[in-house]
């Protein structure tokens, strides 16, 4: 494979930067050279080294991502990220490669990267490093003799109960027969083991302490066996 394209992530939220970094870790075509918490930080990086692609959050304090990008003399290609769909038109007016709405699932992220590589004329668009195909946005789970379609991004957390699982979304709870480890492999990147009985969607984590993970008003325990790896992944050690 040819030399990877350099990229930076610009987002004032730690979890936002960490999620994109975890997605990038599966793609050999892109090399993350900097993770920036503000437009000011990013401007310094762009002055010091060549960057091919920037993942840029729109809604940031001090300076919006779109305003920052418009002011660059030689801007790299950009993929805008935001929690608000309302900015889509503005993003595409700036000739963005793509526009990703948070929480960003890997399949949608992978599609944006493919679009960037296609625009650069890259002849090889490789699969993730683990050799498995990029996970689809949807998956099917077997519940009460039915195969139910479920969007990965809608899953908040999964609770293991011996040979059964509770899959929790904002509005529903599904019970199916499976092991937590096996289901984690099916879900793919973006889901973190925090306890022998709990798996959480990283994109929905609102707060973390040494003892629990918060998803909105829900508190889930962190066990000693998974604490260090979890806090390290989230950058909260």
Secondary structure, 3 states (H helix, E strand, C coil): CCCCEEEEEECCCHHHHHHHHHHHCCCCCEEEEEEECCHHHHHHHHHHCCCCEEEEECCCCCCCHHHHHHCCCCCCEEEEEECCHHHHHHHHHCCCCEEEECCCCHHHHHHHHHHHHHHHCCCCCCCCCCCCCCCCCEEEEEECCEEEEEEHHHEEEEEEECCEEEEEECCCEEEEECCHHHHHHHHCCCEEEEECCEEEEHHHCCEECCCEEEECCEEEECCHHHHHHHHHHHCCC
